[in-house]
Amino acid sequence: MQKQRLMKKLSTQILLLVPTAFLVYVLLFKFYFSICYNFLLSIVNERLTSYFIAYLVVGLPIFAVSFLVFRGRFFSSLGLKSSFGYGFVFALISAAPMLVGYAFIYDFNYTISLKQIVTGAVFAGFFEELYFRAFFFGLLFRFTKLGFVSALLLGALIFGGFHLYQSNDSGVMFGVFMTTILGAGFFAWLYVESNYNLWLIVNLHFLMNLSWMLFDAGDNALGPILSNVFRALTIASAILLMLQQKRKLQQDLVVKHDTLWFKK
């Protein structure tokens, strides 16, 4: 009975605090990220360091709520204590179709800079998965009765909205929006079924972005048909590899028909 009361209290705290902190982060990112970055740049005079610190600053509401609710379990609650090595190997195998396929069909992008790689692949992969998947989706799905779709929906819509800057064409914008929403669902599913290994989805996000950038596979997240063929193969590889791992460990899938909307 005492444990049930504690779990109910934890669930209530998360339902109240997590969406609030996440929306504050979204507003800070939208209206103050550039201001913060330019201010830090004027002090530090180093672009990548300023960019990294700016990401941390706008994420302060997320870190504050995570620490307030979980304290000593702060890192594990966000999937940060999971195996980095396993996550990287899984991601490397899964991303092979994009890495190898793009190398064969596209020319190498010699104009790309280290700053573009770090900001567009490293930082984007880490912070987007930490804030959107581990914090917002992850805490809601793990510690409340919200199901997979219920916990994912708002974050996925915002995640899609964050990528609309990539085009001014309404058709392309819709394609980008839908592609990133489906991507949010894909990474969220992998996060859950990997027993909340944040490094797995961070590394896969990083390698997929890196492949896209190194071989100039497209101008936006939608991309041309041929690029999406290899992206689809990478997604299929990750799903099949995860299912194979679950069978090998004799583990049931977490995301099922009875956990889609609400968990019992």
C-alpha positions in Angstrom: 0.0 0.0 0.0 2.8 2.4 0.9 4.6 1.6 -2.4 1.4 2.2 -4.3 1.0 5.6 -2.6 4.6 6.5 -3.5 4.1 5.5 -7.1 0.9 7.5 -7.4 2.6 10.5 -5.9 5.5 10.1 -8.4 3.0 9.8 -11.3 1.2 12.9 -10.2 4.4 14.9 -9.9 5.5 13.8 -13.4 2.2 14.6 -15.0 2.3 18.1 -13.6 5.9 19.0 -13.8 7.2 17.3 -16.9 4.9 18.9 -19.5 5.3 22.3 -17.8 9.1 22.1 -17.8 9.1 20.9 -21.4 6.9 23.7 -22.6 9.1 26.2 -20.8 12.1 24.7 -22.6 10.4 25.0 -25.9 9.7 28.7 -25.3 13.2 29.3 -24.2 14.6 27.5 -27.2 12.4 29.4 -29.6 12.8 32.9 -28.2 16.2 32.9 -26.3 18.5 30.3 -27.8 20.0 32.6 -30.4 20.3 35.4 -27.8 22.0 33.1 -25.3 24.3 31.8 -28.0 25.4 35.2 -29.2 25.9 36.4 -25.6 28.1 33.4 -24.8 30.0 33.8 -28.1 30.8 37.4 -27.1 32.3 36.1 -23.9 33.8 32.7 -24.8 34.6 33.6 -28.4 34.3 29.9 -29.4 31.3 28.8 -31.5 31.0 25.2 -30.5 31.4 25.8 -26.8 28.9 28.6 -26.9 26.4 26.4 -28.9 26.8 23.6 -26.3 26.3 25.8 -23.3 23.3 27.5 -24.9 21.7 24.1 -25.3 22.3 23.4 -21.6 21.0 26.8 -20.6 17.6 26.4 -22.4 17.4 22.9 -21.0 17.7 24.1 -17.3 13.9 23.5 -16.6 14.3 19.9 -17.8 17.4 19.3 -15.6 15.8 21.0 -12.6 12.6 18.9 -12.7 14.5 15.7 -13.3 16.7 16.4 -10.3 13.8 17.5 -8.1 11.7 14.4 -8.8 14.4 11.8 -9.0 17.5 13.2 -7.1 19.8 10.2 -6.8 18.2 8.5 -9.8 18.7 11.6 -12.0 21.0 9.9 -14.5 19.2 6.6 -14.7 15.8 8.3 -15.0 17.0 9.9 -18.3 18.7 6.7 -19.6 22.2 8.2 -19.1 23.5 5.2 -17.1 22.9 2.7 -19.9 25.6 1.0 -21.9 27.2 3.4 -24.4 29.2 0.6 -26.1 26.1 -1.5 -26.7 24.2 1.5 -27.9 27.0 2.5 -30.4 27.4 -1.0 -31.8 23.6 -1.4 -32.3 23.5 2.0 -34.0 26.5 1.3 -36.2 25.0 -2.0 -37.5 21.6 -0.4 -38.0 23.0 2.7 -39.8 25.1 0.6 -42.2 22.6 0.9 -45.1 22.8 4.7 -45.0 26.5 4.9 -44.4 27.4 2.4 -47.2 24.6 3.2 -49.6 25.2 6.9 -49.6 28.9 6.4 -50.1 28.2 4.5 -53.3 25.5 6.7 -54.8 26.5 10.2 -53.7 29.7 12.3 -53.9 31.4 13.1 -50.6 30.5 16.6 -49.3 34.0 18.2 -49.1 32.6 21.6 -48.2 31.2 20.4 -44.9 32.9 21.8 -41.8 33.6 20.4 -38.4 31.2 22.9 -36.8 28.3 21.7 -39.1 29.0 18.1 -38.1 29.2 18.8 -34.4 26.1 21.0 -34.3 24.0 19.1 -36.9 24.9 15.6 -35.9 26.5 15.4 -32.4 24.6 18.1 -30.6 21.3 17.6 -32.4 21.5 13.8 -31.8 22.3 14.2 -28.1 20.1 17.1 -27.0 17.0 16.2 -29.1 17.0 12.6 -27.8 17.7 13.7 -24.2 15.0 16.5 -24.1 12.3 15.0 -26.4 12.7 11.2 -25.9 14.3 10.6 -22.5 12.7 13.5 -20.6 9.3 14.3 -22.1 8.3 11.0 -23.7 10.4 8.7 -21.5 9.3 10.0 -18.1 5.6 10.2 -19.0 5.6 6.6 -20.4 7.8 5.0 -17.8 6.2 6.5 -14.6 2.6 7.3 -15.5 -0.3 5.4 -16.9 -0.1 7.1 -20.2 0.5 4.7 -23.1 3.0 5.0 -25.9 0.9 7.2 -28.3 -0.4 9.4 -25.5 3.0 10.1 -24.1 4.5 10.6 -27.5 2.0 12.8 -29.3 2.7 16.3 -28.0 6.4 15.9 -28.1 6.3 14.5 -31.6 4.2 17.4 -32.9 6.6 19.9 -31.4 9.6 17.9 -32.7 8.1 18.0 -36.2 7.5 21.8 -35.8 11.1 22.3 -34.9 12.1 21.2 -38.4 9.8 23.3 -40.5 12.4 26.0 -41.0 14.0 23.7 -43.6 11.7 24.8 -46.4 9.3 27.5 -47.5 7.3 25.2 -49.8 4.1 24.0 -48.2 4.3 20.6 -49.7 7.9 20.0 -48.6 7.1 21.4 -45.2 4.3 18.9 -44.8 6.7 16.1 -45.8 9.3 17.3 -43.4 6.7 17.5 -40.6 5.4 14.0 -41.2 8.9 12.6 -41.6 10.1 14.0 -38.3 6.9 12.9 -36.5 7.4 9.4 -37.7 11.1 9.6 -36.7 10.1 10.7 -33.2 7.9 7.6 -33.0 10.7 5.4 -34.3 13.3 6.6 -31.8 10.8 6.5 -28.9 10.0 2.8 -29.7 13.7 1.9 -29.8 14.2 3.8 -26.5 11.5 1.8 -24.8 12.4 -1.6 -26.2 16.1 -1.1 -25.4 15.1 -0.8 -21.8 15.6 3.0 -22.0 19.1 3.1 -23.3 19.5 6.7 -24.3 22.9 6.1 -25.9 21.4 3.7 -28.4 19.1 6.3 -29.9 21.6 9.1 -29.5 24.2 7.2 -31.5 21.7 6.1 -34.2 20.4 9.7 -34.5 24.0 10.9 -34.8 25.0 8.3 -37.5 21.8 8.9 -39.5 22.4 12.7 -39.5 26.1 12.2 -40.2 25.4 10.0 -43.2 22.9 12.6 -44.6 25.4 15.4 -44.2 28.7 13.7 -45.3 27.2 12.6 -48.6 24.8 15.5 -49.2 21.8 13.2 -49.4 19.2 16.0 -49.3 18.6 19.6 -48.5 16.0 18.9 -45.7 14.7 16.1 -43.5 12.3 14.9 -46.3 15.0 14.3 -48.9 14.8 12.7 -52.4 13.3 9.2 -53.0 16.6 7.4 -53.4 17.9 8.8 -50.1 14.8 7.6 -48.3 15.2 4.1 -49.7 18.4 3.7 -47.7 16.9 5.5 -44.7 14.0 3.1 -44.8 16.5 0.2 -44.9 18.3 1.6 -41.8 15.0 2.0 -39.9 14.0 -1.6 -40.9 17.5 -2.9 -39.8 17.1 -1.2 -36.4 13.6 -2.6 -35.9 14.6 -6.1 -37.0 17.8 -6.1 -34.9 15.8 -4.9 -31.8 13.2 -7.7 -32.3 16.0 -10.2 -32.7 17.6 -9.0 -29.4 14.3 -9.2 -27.6 13.8 -12.8 -28.8 17.3 -13.7 -27.8 16.8 -12.4 -24.3 13.3 -13.9 -24.2 11.8 -10.5 -23.4 8.3 -9.4 -24.4 7.7 -6.3 -26.3 6.8 -3.3 -24.1 4.8 -1.4 -26.7 1.7 -3.6 -27.4 -2.0 -3.0 -28.1 -2.7 -2.7 -24.4 0.0 -0.1 -23.8 -0.7 2.1 -26.8 -3.0 4.6 -25.2 -3.1 3.8 -21.5 -1.4 1.2 -19.3 -3.4 -0.8 -16.8 
